[in-house]
Amino acid sequence: MHSEPALSLPDGPFTRHQATPIAELYENVAIEDDQGTHFRLIVRHNGTMVWRAWNFEPEAGRLLNRYITSYGIRKP
């Protein structure tokens, strides 16, 4: 039972301001490896990481949006 994200990241690099509301919307999407200006957004499925990307990677948002759409579990 997957649905399109209400919010999405830009196709390329993204900011904490863009990532935080998405991480807060899903049970299995989180900001990890936080180094202040650089961090990773991680998508998990049944506790196992299915995708992660640093916020500065060239196509980070495009690929993360795809995995969030497939695996994202919305919080109640």
mmCIF file of the N, C-alpha and C atoms, coordinates in Angstrom:
data_MODEL
# 
_entry.id   MODEL 
# 
loop_
_atom_site.group_PDB 
_atom_site.id 
_atom_site.type_symbol 
_atom_site.label_atom_id 
_atom_site.label_alt_id 
_atom_site.label_comp_id 
_atom_site.label_asym_id 
_atom_site.label_entity_id 
_atom_site.label_seq_id 
_atom_site.pdbx_PDB_ins_code 
_atom_site.Cartn_x 
_atom_site.Cartn_y 
_atom_site.Cartn_z 
_atom_site.occupancy 
_atom_site.B_iso_or_equiv 
_atom_site.pdbx_formal_charge 
_atom_site.auth_seq_id 
_atom_site.auth_comp_id 
_atom_site.auth_asym_id 
_atom_site.auth_atom_id 
_atom_site.pdbx_PDB_model_num 
ATOM 1   N N  . MET A 1 1  ? 0.839  -1.171 0.000  1.00 0.00 ? 1  MET A N  1 
ATOM 2   C CA . MET A 1 1  ? 0.000  0.000  0.000  1.00 0.00 ? 1  MET A CA 1 
ATOM 3   C C  . MET A 1 1  ? 0.891  1.244  0.000  1.00 0.00 ? 1  MET A C  1 
ATOM 4   N N  . HIS A 1 2  ? 1.409  1.607  -1.147 1.00 0.00 ? 2  HIS A N  1 
ATOM 5   C CA . HIS A 1 2  ? 2.306  2.746  -1.264 1.00 0.00 ? 2  HIS A CA 1 
ATOM 6   C C  . HIS A 1 2  ? 1.584  3.884  -1.967 1.00 0.00 ? 2  HIS A C  1 
ATOM 7   N N  . SER A 1 3  ? 1.909  5.102  -1.572 1.00 0.00 ? 3  SER A N  1 
ATOM 8   C CA . SER A 1 3  ? 1.311  6.262  -2.217 1.00 0.00 ? 3  SER A CA 1 
ATOM 9   C C  . SER A 1 3  ? 2.397  7.271  -2.555 1.00 0.00 ? 3  SER A C  1 
ATOM 10  N N  . GLU A 1 4  ? 2.070  8.157  -3.452 1.00 0.00 ? 4  GLU A N  1 
ATOM 11  C CA . GLU A 1 4  ? 3.013  9.201  -3.823 1.00 0.00 ? 4  GLU A CA 1 
ATOM 12  C C  . GLU A 1 4  ? 3.303  10.090 -2.627 1.00 0.00 ? 4  GLU A C  1 
ATOM 13  N N  . PRO A 1 5  ? 4.540  10.544 -2.460 1.00 0.00 ? 5  PRO A N  1 
ATOM 14  C CA . PRO A 1 5  ? 4.827  11.433 -1.336 1.00 0.00 ? 5  PRO A CA 1 
ATOM 15  C C  . PRO A 1 5  ? 4.096  12.756 -1.480 1.00 0.00 ? 5  PRO A C  1 
ATOM 16  N N  . ALA A 1 6  ? 3.617  13.267 -0.371 1.00 0.00 ? 6  ALA A N  1 
ATOM 17  C CA . ALA A 1 6  ? 2.948  14.571 -0.374 1.00 0.00 ? 6  ALA A CA 1 
ATOM 18  C C  . ALA A 1 6  ? 3.977  15.651 -0.682 1.00 0.00 ? 6  ALA A C  1 
ATOM 19  N N  . LEU A 1 7  ? 5.196  15.406 -0.292 1.00 0.00 ? 7  LEU A N  1 
ATOM 20  C CA . LEU A 1 7  ? 6.311  16.307 -0.550 1.00 0.00 ? 7  LEU A CA 1 
ATOM 21  C C  . LEU A 1 7  ? 7.342  15.532 -1.343 1.00 0.00 ? 7  LEU A C  1 
ATOM 22  N N  . SER A 1 8  ? 8.182  16.232 -2.063 1.00 0.00 ? 8  SER A N  1 
ATOM 23  C CA . SER A 1 8  ? 9.267  15.533 -2.742 1.00 0.00 ? 8  SER A CA 1 
ATOM 24  C C  . SER A 1 8  ? 10.507 16.403 -2.724 1.00 0.00 ? 8  SER A C  1 
ATOM 25  N N  . LEU A 1 9  ? 11.626 15.746 -2.913 1.00 0.00 ? 9  LEU A N  1 
ATOM 26  C CA . LEU A 1 9  ? 12.912 16.435 -2.962 1.00 0.00 ? 9  LEU A CA 1 
ATOM 27  C C  . LEU A 1 9  ? 13.150 16.930 -4.384 1.00 0.00 ? 9  LEU A C  1 
ATOM 28  N N  . PRO A 1 10 ? 13.999 17.949 -4.538 1.00 0.00 ? 10 PRO A N  1 
ATOM 29  C CA . PRO A 1 10 ? 14.401 18.325 -5.894 1.00 0.00 ? 10 PRO A CA 1 
ATOM 30  C C  . PRO A 1 10 ? 15.216 17.180 -6.504 1.00 0.00 ? 10 PRO A C  1 
ATOM 31  N N  . ASP A 1 11 ? 15.348 17.148 -7.812 1.00 0.00 ? 11 ASP A N  1 
ATOM 32  C CA . ASP A 1 11 ? 16.054 16.054 -8.476 1.00 0.00 ? 11 ASP A CA 1 
ATOM 33  C C  . ASP A 1 11 ? 17.523 15.945 -8.071 1.00 0.00 ? 11 ASP A C  1 
ATOM 34  N N  . GLY A 1 12 ? 18.164 17.031 -7.774 1.00 0.00 ? 12 GLY A N  1 
ATOM 35  C CA . GLY A 1 12 ? 19.583 17.025 -7.443 1.00 0.00 ? 12 GLY A CA 1 
ATOM 36  C C  . GLY A 1 12 ? 19.826 17.119 -5.957 1.00 0.00 ? 12 GLY A C  1 
ATOM 37  N N  . PRO A 1 13 ? 20.837 17.885 -5.570 1.00 0.00 ? 13 PRO A N  1 
ATOM 38  C CA . PRO A 1 13 ? 21.125 18.081 -4.153 1.00 0.00 ? 13 PRO A CA 1 
ATOM 39  C C  . PRO A 1 13 ? 19.935 18.713 -3.433 1.00 0.00 ? 13 PRO A C  1 
ATOM 40  N N  . PHE A 1 14 ? 19.884 18.500 -2.118 1.00 0.00 ? 14 PHE A N  1 
ATOM 41  C CA . PHE A 1 14 ? 18.776 19.045 -1.327 1.00 0.00 ? 14 PHE A CA 1 
ATOM 42  C C  . PHE A 1 14 ? 19.297 19.571 0.003  1.00 0.00 ? 14 PHE A C  1 
ATOM 43  N N  . THR A 1 15 ? 18.506 20.397 0.624  1.00 0.00 ? 15 THR A N  1 
ATOM 44  C CA . THR A 1 15 ? 18.880 21.018 1.893  1.00 0.00 ? 15 THR A CA 1 
ATOM 45  C C  . THR A 1 15 ? 18.200 20.305 3.056  1.00 0.00 ? 15 THR A C  1 
ATOM 46  N N  . ARG A 1 16 ? 18.644 20.609 4.248  1.00 0.00 ? 16 ARG A N  1 
ATOM 47  C CA . ARG A 1 16 ? 18.006 20.083 5.453  1.00 0.00 ? 16 ARG A CA 1 
ATOM 48  C C  . ARG A 1 16 ? 16.559 20.584 5.538  1.00 0.00 ? 16 ARG A C  1 
ATOM 49  N N  . HIS A 1 17 ? 16.346 21.828 5.124  1.00 0.00 ? 17 HIS A N  1 
ATOM 50  C CA . HIS A 1 17 ? 14.999 22.413 5.118  1.00 0.00 ? 17 HIS A CA 1 
ATOM 51  C C  . HIS A 1 17 ? 14.063 21.599 4.222  1.00 0.00 ? 17 HIS A C  1 
ATOM 52  N N  . GLN A 1 18 ? 14.564 21.047 3.139  1.00 0.00 ? 18 GLN A N  1 
ATOM 53  C CA . GLN A 1 18 ? 13.758 20.229 2.229  1.00 0.00 ? 18 GLN A CA 1 
ATOM 54  C C  . GLN A 1 18 ? 13.615 18.793 2.735  1.00 0.00 ? 18 GLN A C  1 
ATOM 55  N N  . ALA A 1 19 ? 14.635 18.261 3.391  1.00 0.00 ? 19 ALA A N  1 
ATOM 56  C CA . ALA A 1 19 ? 14.637 16.856 3.818  1.00 0.00 ? 19 ALA A CA 1 
ATOM 57  C C  . ALA A 1 19 ? 13.872 16.626 5.115  1.00 0.00 ? 19 ALA A C  1 
ATOM 58  N N  . THR A 1 20 ? 13.910 17.568 6.032  1.00 0.00 ? 20 THR A N  1 
ATOM 59  C CA . THR A 1 20 ? 13.292 17.364 7.345  1.00 0.00 ? 20 THR A CA 1 
ATOM 60  C C  . THR A 1 20 ? 11.804 17.056 7.276  1.00 0.00 ? 20 THR A C  1 
ATOM 61  N N  . PRO A 1 21 ? 10.982 17.809 6.527  1.00 0.00 ? 21 PRO A N  1 
ATOM 62  C CA . PRO A 1 21 ? 9.554  17.476 6.494  1.00 0.00 ? 21 PRO A CA 1 
ATOM 63  C C  . PRO A 1 21 ? 9.275  16.096 5.896  1.00 0.00 ? 21 PRO A C  1 
ATOM 64  N N  . ILE A 1 22 ? 10.101 15.658 4.989  1.00 0.00 ? 22 ILE A N  1 
ATOM 65  C CA . ILE A 1 22 ? 9.918  14.328 4.397  1.00 0.00 ? 22 ILE A CA 1 
ATOM 66  C C  . ILE A 1 22 ? 10.267 13.255 5.416  1.00 0.00 ? 22 ILE A C  1 
ATOM 67  N N  . ALA A 1 23 ? 11.380 13.427 6.131  1.00 0.00 ? 23 ALA A N  1 
ATOM 68  C CA . ALA A 1 23 ? 11.755 12.461 7.169  1.00 0.00 ? 23 ALA A CA 1 
ATOM 69  C C  . ALA A 1 23 ? 10.693 12.400 8.261  1.00 0.00 ? 23 ALA A C  1 
ATOM 70  N N  . GLU A 1 24 ? 10.066 13.512 8.567  1.00 0.00 ? 24 GLU A N  1 
ATOM 71  C CA . GLU A 1 24 ? 9.031  13.548 9.600  1.00 0.00 ? 24 GLU A CA 1 
ATOM 72  C C  . GLU A 1 24 ? 7.716  12.922 9.134  1.00 0.00 ? 24 GLU A C  1 
ATOM 73  N N  . LEU A 1 25 ? 7.508  12.827 7.832  1.00 0.00 ? 25 LEU A N  1 
ATOM 74  C CA . LEU A 1 25 ? 6.273  12.297 7.261  1.00 0.00 ? 25 LEU A CA 1 
ATOM 75  C C  . LEU A 1 25 ? 6.255  10.765 7.210  1.00 0.00 ? 25 LEU A C  1 
ATOM 76  N N  . TYR A 1 26 ? 7.426  10.152 7.195  1.00 0.00 ? 26 TYR A N  1 
ATOM 77  C CA . TYR A 1 26 ? 7.535  8.704  7.014  1.00 0.00 ? 26 TYR A CA 1 
ATOM 78  C C  . TYR A 1 26 ? 8.199  8.034  8.213  1.00 0.00 ? 26 TYR A C  1 
ATOM 79  N N  . GLU A 1 27 ? 7.740  6.832  8.538  1.00 0.00 ? 27 GLU A N  1 
ATOM 80  C CA . GLU A 1 27 ? 8.314  6.053  9.635  1.00 0.00 ? 27 GLU A CA 1 
ATOM 81  C C  . GLU A 1 27 ? 9.698  5.510  9.294  1.00 0.00 ? 27 GLU A C  1 
ATOM 82  N N  . ASN A 1 28 ? 9.951  5.250  8.029  1.00 0.00 ? 28 ASN A N  1 
ATOM 83  C CA . ASN A 1 28 ? 11.177 4.557  7.641  1.00 0.00 ? 28 ASN A CA 1 
ATOM 84  C C  . ASN A 1 28 ? 12.118 5.407  6.787  1.00 0.00 ? 28 ASN A C  1 
ATOM 85  N N  . VAL A 1 29 ? 12.006 6.713  6.895  1.00 0.00 ? 29 VAL A N  1 
ATOM 86  C CA . VAL A 1 29 ? 12.916 7.638  6.213  1.00 0.00 ? 29 VAL A CA 1 
ATOM 87  C C  . VAL A 1 29 ? 13.539 8.497  7.301  1.00 0.00 ? 29 VAL A C  1 
ATOM 88  N N  . ALA A 1 30 ? 14.866 8.591  7.298  1.00 0.00 ? 30 ALA A N  1 
ATOM 89  C CA . ALA A 1 30 ? 15.532 9.310  8.380  1.00 0.00 ? 30 ALA A CA 1 
ATOM 90  C C  . ALA A 1 30 ? 16.768 10.041 7.898  1.00 0.00 ? 30 ALA A C  1 
ATOM 91  N N  . ILE A 1 31 ? 17.099 11.092 8.616  1.00 0.00 ? 31 ILE A N  1 
ATOM 92  C CA . ILE A 1 31 ? 18.372 11.786 8.424  1.00 0.00 ? 31 ILE A CA 1 
ATOM 93  C C  . ILE A 1 31 ? 19.375 11.097 9.329  1.00 0.00 ? 31 ILE A C  1 
ATOM 94  N N  . GLU A 1 32 ? 20.482 10.643 8.747  1.00 0.00 ? 32 GLU A N  1 
ATOM 95  C CA . GLU A 1 32 ? 21.526 9.962  9.503  1.00 0.00 ? 32 GLU A CA 1 
ATOM 96  C C  . GLU A 1 32 ? 22.889 10.485 9.062  1.00 0.00 ? 32 GLU A C  1 
ATOM 97  N N  . ASP A 1 33 ? 23.920 10.049 9.750  1.00 0.00 ? 33 ASP A N  1 
ATOM 98  C CA . ASP A 1 33 ? 25.298 10.479 9.458  1.00 0.00 ? 33 ASP A CA 1 
ATOM 99  C C  . ASP A 1 33 ? 25.372 12.002 9.390  1.00 0.00 ? 33 ASP A C  1 
ATOM 100 N N  . ASP A 1 34 ? 24.709 12.652 10.318 1.00 0.00 ? 34 ASP A N  1 
ATOM 101 C CA . ASP A 1 34 ? 24.596 14.110 10.316 1.00 0.00 ? 34 ASP A CA 1 
ATOM 102 C C  . ASP A 1 34 ? 25.931 14.741 10.682 1.00 0.00 ? 34 ASP A C  1 
ATOM 103 N N  . GLN A 1 35 ? 26.485 15.510 9.764  1.00 0.00 ? 35 GLN A N  1 
ATOM 104 C CA . GLN A 1 35 ? 27.746 16.207 9.986  1.00 0.00 ? 35 GLN A CA 1 
ATOM 105 C C  . GLN A 1 35 ? 27.552 17.717 9.917  1.00 0.00 ? 35 GLN A C  1 
ATOM 106 N N  . GLY A 1 36 ? 26.352 18.171 10.231 1.00 0.00 ? 36 GLY A N  1 
ATOM 107 C CA . GLY A 1 36 ? 26.063 19.607 10.194 1.00 0.00 ? 36 GLY A CA 1 
ATOM 108 C C  . GLY A 1 36 ? 25.553 20.008 8.828  1.00 0.00 ? 36 GLY A C  1 
ATOM 109 N N  . THR A 1 37 ? 26.457 20.445 7.966  1.00 0.00 ? 37 THR A N  1 
ATOM 110 C CA . THR A 1 37 ? 26.036 20.876 6.635  1.00 0.00 ? 37 THR A CA 1 
ATOM 111 C C  . THR A 1 37 ? 25.801 19.702 5.689  1.00 0.00 ? 37 THR A C  1 
ATOM 112 N N  . HIS A 1 38 ? 26.386 18.550 5.991  1.00 0.00 ? 38 HIS A N  1 
ATOM 113 C CA . HIS A 1 38 ? 26.238 17.367 5.158  1.00 0.00 ? 38 HIS A CA 1 
ATOM 114 C C  . HIS A 1 38 ? 25.558 16.270 5.968  1.00 0.00 ? 38 HIS A C  1 
ATOM 115 N N  . PHE A 1 39 ? 24.658 15.549 5.325  1.00 0.00 ? 39 PHE A N  1 
ATOM 116 C CA . PHE A 1 39 ? 23.933 14.465 5.996  1.00 0.00 ? 39 PHE A CA 1 
ATOM 117 C C  . PHE A 1 39 ? 23.419 13.511 4.934  1.00 0.00 ? 39 PHE A C  1 
ATOM 118 N N  . ARG A 1 40 ? 23.003 12.330 5.389  1.00 0.00 ? 40 ARG A N  1 
ATOM 119 C CA . ARG A 1 40 ? 22.414 11.357 4.474  1.00 0.00 ? 40 ARG A CA 1 
ATOM 120 C C  . ARG A 1 40 ? 20.939 11.194 4.803  1.00 0.00 ? 40 ARG A C  1 
ATOM 121 N N  . LEU A 1 41 ? 20.148 11.028 3.764  1.00 0.00 ? 41 LEU A N  1 
ATOM 122 C CA . LEU A 1 41 ? 18.758 10.642 3.923  1.00 0.00 ? 41 LEU A CA 1 
ATOM 123 C C  . LEU A 1 41 ? 18.701 9.164  3.582  1.00 0.00 ? 41 LEU A C  1 
ATOM 124 N N  . ILE A 1 42 ? 18.094 8.372  4.479  1.00 0.00 ? 42 ILE A N  1 
ATOM 125 C CA . ILE A 1 42 ? 18.097 6.921  4.343  1.00 0.00 ? 42 ILE A CA 1 
ATOM 126 C C  . ILE A 1 42 ? 16.671 6.401  4.317  1.00 0.00 ? 42 ILE A C  1 
ATOM 127 N N  . VAL A 1 43 ? 16.416 5.452  3.406  1.00 0.00 ? 43 VAL A N  1 
ATOM 128 C CA . VAL A 1 43 ? 15.120 4.783  3.312  1.00 0.00 ? 43 VAL A CA 1 
ATOM 129 C C  . VAL A 1 43 ? 15.345 3.329  3.706  1.00 0.00 ? 43 VAL A C  1 
ATOM 130 N N  . ARG A 1 44 ? 14.529 2.837  4.635  1.00 0.00 ? 44 ARG A N  1 
ATOM 131 C CA . ARG A 1 44 ? 14.638 1.448  5.088  1.00 0.00 ? 44 ARG A CA 1 
ATOM 132 C C  . ARG A 1 44 ? 13.347 0.691  4.760  1.00 0.00 ? 44 ARG A C  1 
ATOM 133 N N  . HIS A 1 45 ? 13.485 -0.619 4.608  1.00 0.00 ? 45 HIS A N  1 
ATOM 134 C CA . HIS A 1 45 ? 12.338 -1.506 4.410  1.00 0.00 ? 45 HIS A CA 1 
ATOM 135 C C  . HIS A 1 45 ? 12.529 -2.691 5.340  1.00 0.00 ? 45 HIS A C  1 
ATOM 136 N N  . ASN A 1 46 ? 11.587 -2.886 6.271  1.00 0.00 ? 46 ASN A N  1 
ATOM 137 C CA . ASN A 1 46 ? 11.708 -3.945 7.282  1.00 0.00 ? 46 ASN A CA 1 
ATOM 138 C C  . ASN A 1 46 ? 13.041 -3.862 8.018  1.00 0.00 ? 46 ASN A C  1 
ATOM 139 N N  . GLY A 1 47 ? 13.496 -2.650 8.294  1.00 0.00 ? 47 GLY A N  1 
ATOM 140 C CA . GLY A 1 47 ? 14.727 -2.435 9.042  1.00 0.00 ? 47 GLY A CA 1 
ATOM 141 C C  . GLY A 1 47 ? 16.003 -2.461 8.226  1.00 0.00 ? 47 GLY A C  1 
ATOM 142 N N  . THR A 1 48 ? 15.926 -2.881 6.977  1.00 0.00 ? 48 THR A N  1 
ATOM 143 C CA . THR A 1 48 ? 17.105 -2.966 6.119  1.00 0.00 ? 48 THR A CA 1 
ATOM 144 C C  . THR A 1 48 ? 17.162 -1.749 5.207  1.00 0.00 ? 48 THR A C  1 
ATOM 145 N N  . MET A 1 49 ? 18.344 -1.155 5.096  1.00 0.00 ? 49 MET A N  1 
ATOM 146 C CA . MET A 1 49 ? 18.495 -0.004 4.222  1.00 0.00 ? 49 MET A CA 1 
ATOM 147 C C  . MET A 1 49 ? 18.289 -0.418 2.765  1.00 0.00 ? 49 MET A C  1 
ATOM 148 N N  . VAL A 1 50 ? 17.422 0.324  2.067  1.00 0.00 ? 50 VAL A N  1 
ATOM 149 C CA . VAL A 1 50 ? 17.230 0.057  0.635  1.00 0.00 ? 50 VAL A CA 1 
ATOM 150 C C  . VAL A 1 50 ? 17.867 1.143  -0.217 1.00 0.00 ? 50 VAL A C  1 
ATOM 151 N N  . TRP A 1 51 ? 18.034 2.344  0.336  1.00 0.00 ? 51 TRP A N  1 
ATOM 152 C CA . TRP A 1 51 ? 18.713 3.404  -0.403 1.00 0.00 ? 51 TRP A CA 1 
ATOM 153 C C  . TRP A 1 51 ? 19.127 4.504  0.544  1.00 0.00 ? 51 TRP A C  1 
ATOM 154 N N  . ARG A 1 52 ? 20.237 5.145  0.232  1.00 0.00 ? 52 ARG A N  1 
ATOM 155 C CA . ARG A 1 52 ? 20.695 6.306  0.985  1.00 0.00 ? 52 ARG A CA 1 
ATOM 156 C C  . ARG A 1 52 ? 21.467 7.203  0.049  1.00 0.00 ? 52 ARG A C  1 
ATOM 157 N N  . ALA A 1 53 ? 21.473 8.477  0.381  1.00 0.00 ? 53 ALA A N  1 
ATOM 158 C CA . ALA A 1 53 ? 22.237 9.423  -0.431 1.00 0.00 ? 53 ALA A CA 1 
ATOM 159 C C  . ALA A 1 53 ? 22.647 10.604 0.429  1.00 0.00 ? 53 ALA A C  1 
ATOM 160 N N  . TRP A 1 54 ? 23.842 11.090 0.193  1.00 0.00 ? 54 TRP A N  1 
ATOM 161 C CA . TRP A 1 54 ? 24.279 12.329 0.825  1.00 0.00 ? 54 TRP A CA 1 
ATOM 162 C C  . TRP A 1 54 ? 23.497 13.470 0.190  1.00 0.00 ? 54 TRP A C  1 
ATOM 163 N N  . ASN A 1 55 ? 23.208 14.480 0.955  1.00 0.00 ? 55 ASN A N  1 
ATOM 164 C CA . ASN A 1 55 ? 22.392 15.596 0.469  1.00 0.00 ? 55 ASN A CA 1 
ATOM 165 C C  . ASN A 1 55 ? 23.048 16.373 -0.668 1.00 0.00 ? 55 ASN A C  1 
ATOM 166 N N  . PHE A 1 56 ? 24.338 16.245 -0.879 1.00 0.00 ? 56 PHE A N  1 
ATOM 167 C CA . PHE A 1 56 ? 25.036 17.004 -1.920 1.00 0.00 ? 56 PHE A CA 1 
ATOM 168 C C  . PHE A 1 56 ? 25.242 16.226 -3.222 1.00 0.00 ? 56 PHE A C  1 
ATOM 169 N N  . GLU A 1 57 ? 24.812 14.967 -3.281 1.00 0.00 ? 57 GLU A N  1 
ATOM 170 C CA . GLU A 1 57 ? 25.031 14.162 -4.490 1.00 0.00 ? 57 GLU A CA 1 
ATOM 171 C C  . GLU A 1 57 ? 24.218 14.715 -5.664 1.00 0.00 ? 57 GLU A C  1 
ATOM 172 N N  . PRO A 1 58 ? 24.779 14.650 -6.883 1.00 0.00 ? 58 PRO A N  1 
ATOM 173 C CA . PRO A 1 58 ? 24.142 15.259 -8.053 1.00 0.00 ? 58 PRO A CA 1 
ATOM 174 C C  . PRO A 1 58 ? 22.713 14.797 -8.344 1.00 0.00 ? 58 PRO A C  1 
ATOM 175 N N  . GLU A 1 59 ? 22.381 13.524 -8.175 1.00 0.00 ? 59 GLU A N  1 
ATOM 176 C CA . GLU A 1 59 ? 21.031 13.028 -8.463 1.00 0.00 ? 59 GLU A CA 1 
ATOM 177 C C  . GLU A 1 59 ? 20.357 12.476 -7.212 1.00 0.00 ? 59 GLU A C  1 
ATOM 178 N N  . ALA A 1 60 ? 20.757 12.952 -6.060 1.00 0.00 ? 60 ALA A N  1 
ATOM 179 C CA . ALA A 1 60 ? 20.276 12.413 -4.786 1.00 0.00 ? 60 ALA A CA 1 
ATOM 180 C C  . ALA A 1 60 ? 18.759 12.454 -4.662 1.00 0.00 ? 60 ALA A C  1 
ATOM 181 N N  . GLY A 1 61 ? 18.159 13.572 -4.924 1.00 0.00 ? 61 GLY A N  1 
ATOM 182 C CA . GLY A 1 61 ? 16.717 13.715 -4.750 1.00 0.00 ? 61 GLY A CA 1 
ATOM 183 C C  . GLY A 1 61 ? 15.909 12.854 -5.698 1.00 0.00 ? 61 GLY A C  1 
ATOM 184 N N  . ARG A 1 62 ? 16.321 12.785 -6.951 1.00 0.00 ? 62 ARG A N  1 
ATOM 185 C CA . ARG A 1 62 ? 15.581 11.995 -7.942 1.00 0.00 ? 62 ARG A CA 1 
ATOM 186 C C  . ARG A 1 62 ? 15.505 10.534 -7.523 1.00 0.00 ? 62 ARG A C  1 
ATOM 187 N N  . LEU A 1 63 ? 16.636 9.975  -7.123 1.00 0.00 ? 63 LEU A N  1 
ATOM 188 C CA . LEU A 1 63 ? 16.662 8.567  -6.728 1.00 0.00 ? 63 LEU A CA 1 
ATOM 189 C C  . LEU A 1 63 ? 15.957 8.343  -5.402 1.00 0.00 ? 63 LEU A C  1 
ATOM 190 N N  . LEU A 1 64 ? 16.141 9.238  -4.438 1.00 0.00 ? 64 LEU A N  1 
ATOM 191 C CA . LEU A 1 64 ? 15.445 9.088  -3.162 1.00 0.00 ? 64 LEU A CA 1 
ATOM 192 C C  . LEU A 1 64 ? 13.935 9.181  -3.335 1.00 0.00 ? 64 LEU A C  1 
ATOM 193 N N  . ASN A 1 65 ? 13.466 10.098 -4.155 1.00 0.00 ? 65 ASN A N  1 
ATOM 194 C CA . ASN A 1 65 ? 12.016 10.206 -4.388 1.00 0.00 ? 65 ASN A CA 1 
ATOM 195 C C  . ASN A 1 65 ? 11.459 8.881  -4.899 1.00 0.00 ? 65 ASN A C  1 
ATOM 196 N N  . ARG A 1 66 ? 12.192 8.231  -5.762 1.00 0.00 ? 66 ARG A N  1 
ATOM 197 C CA . ARG A 1 66 ? 11.757 6.945  -6.320 1.00 0.00 ? 66 ARG A CA 1 
ATOM 198 C C  . ARG A 1 66 ? 11.640 5.884  -5.221 1.00 0.00 ? 66 ARG A C  1 
ATOM 199 N N  . TYR A 1 67 ? 12.630 5.808  -4.346 1.00 0.00 ? 67 TYR A N  1 
ATOM 200 C CA . TYR A 1 67 ? 12.592 4.815  -3.265 1.00 0.00 ? 67 TYR A CA 1 
ATOM 201 C C  . TYR A 1 67 ? 11.557 5.174  -2.210 1.00 0.00 ? 67 TYR A C  1 
ATOM 202 N N  . ILE A 1 68 ? 11.370 6.440  -1.922 1.00 0.00 ? 68 ILE A N  1 
ATOM 203 C CA . ILE A 1 68 ? 10.347 6.848  -0.959 1.00 0.00 ? 68 ILE A CA 1 
ATOM 204 C C  . ILE A 1 68 ? 8.965  6.493  -1.501 1.00 0.00 ? 68 ILE A C  1 
ATOM 205 N N  . THR A 1 69 ? 8.748  6.705  -2.778 1.00 0.00 ? 69 THR A N  1 
ATOM 206 C CA . THR A 1 69 ? 7.461  6.359  -3.390 1.00 0.00 ? 69 THR A CA 1 
ATOM 207 C C  . THR A 1 69 ? 7.219  4.844  -3.286 1.00 0.00 ? 69 THR A C  1 
ATOM 208 N N  . SER A 1 70 ? 8.255  4.041  -3.479 1.00 0.00 ? 70 SER A N  1 
ATOM 209 C CA . SER A 1 70 ? 8.101  2.583  -3.439 1.00 0.00 ? 70 SER A CA 1 
ATOM 210 C C  . SER A 1 70 ? 8.029  2.008  -2.033 1.00 0.00 ? 70 SER A C  1 
ATOM 211 N N  . TYR A 1 71 ? 8.816  2.558  -1.107 1.00 0.00 ? 71 TYR A N  1 
ATOM 212 C CA . TYR A 1 71 ? 8.947  1.944  0.203  1.00 0.00 ? 71 TYR A CA 1 
ATOM 213 C C  . TYR A 1 71 ? 8.478  2.795  1.377  1.00 0.00 ? 71 TYR A C  1 
ATOM 214 N N  . GLY A 1 72 ? 8.165  4.060  1.152  1.00 0.00 ? 72 GLY A N  1 
ATOM 215 C CA . GLY A 1 72 ? 7.808  4.957  2.242  1.00 0.00 ? 72 GLY A CA 1 
ATOM 216 C C  . GLY A 1 72 ? 6.571  4.510  3.004  1.00 0.00 ? 72 GLY A C  1 
ATOM 217 N N  . ILE A 1 73 ? 6.661  4.491  4.317  1.00 0.00 ? 73 ILE A N  1 
ATOM 218 C CA . ILE A 1 73 ? 5.539  4.148  5.194  1.00 0.00 ? 73 ILE A CA 1 
ATOM 219 C C  . ILE A 1 73 ? 5.135  5.430  5.917  1.00 0.00 ? 73 ILE A C  1 
ATOM 220 N N  . ARG A 1 74 ? 3.992  5.965  5.527  1.00 0.00 ? 74 ARG A N  1 
ATOM 221 C CA . ARG A 1 74 ? 3.510  7.215  6.115  1.00 0.00 ? 74 ARG A CA 1 
ATOM 222 C C  . ARG A 1 74 ? 3.186  7.025  7.587  1.00 0.00 ? 74 ARG A C  1 
ATOM 223 N N  . LYS A 1 75 ? 3.540  8.001  8.391  1.00 0.00 ? 75 LYS A N  1 
ATOM 224 C CA . LYS A 1 75 ? 3.175  7.980  9.808  1.00 0.00 ? 75 LYS A CA 1 
ATOM 225 C C  . LYS A 1 75 ? 1.675  8.227  9.922  1.00 0.00 ? 75 LYS A C  1 
ATOM 226 N N  . PRO A 1 76 ? 1.051  7.619  10.937 1.00 0.00 ? 76 PRO A N  1 
ATOM 227 C CA . PRO A 1 76 ? -0.398 7.813  11.119 1.00 0.00 ? 76 PRO A CA 1 
ATOM 228 C C  . PRO A 1 76 ? -0.735 9.257  11.485 1.00 0.00 ? 76 PRO A C  1 
# 
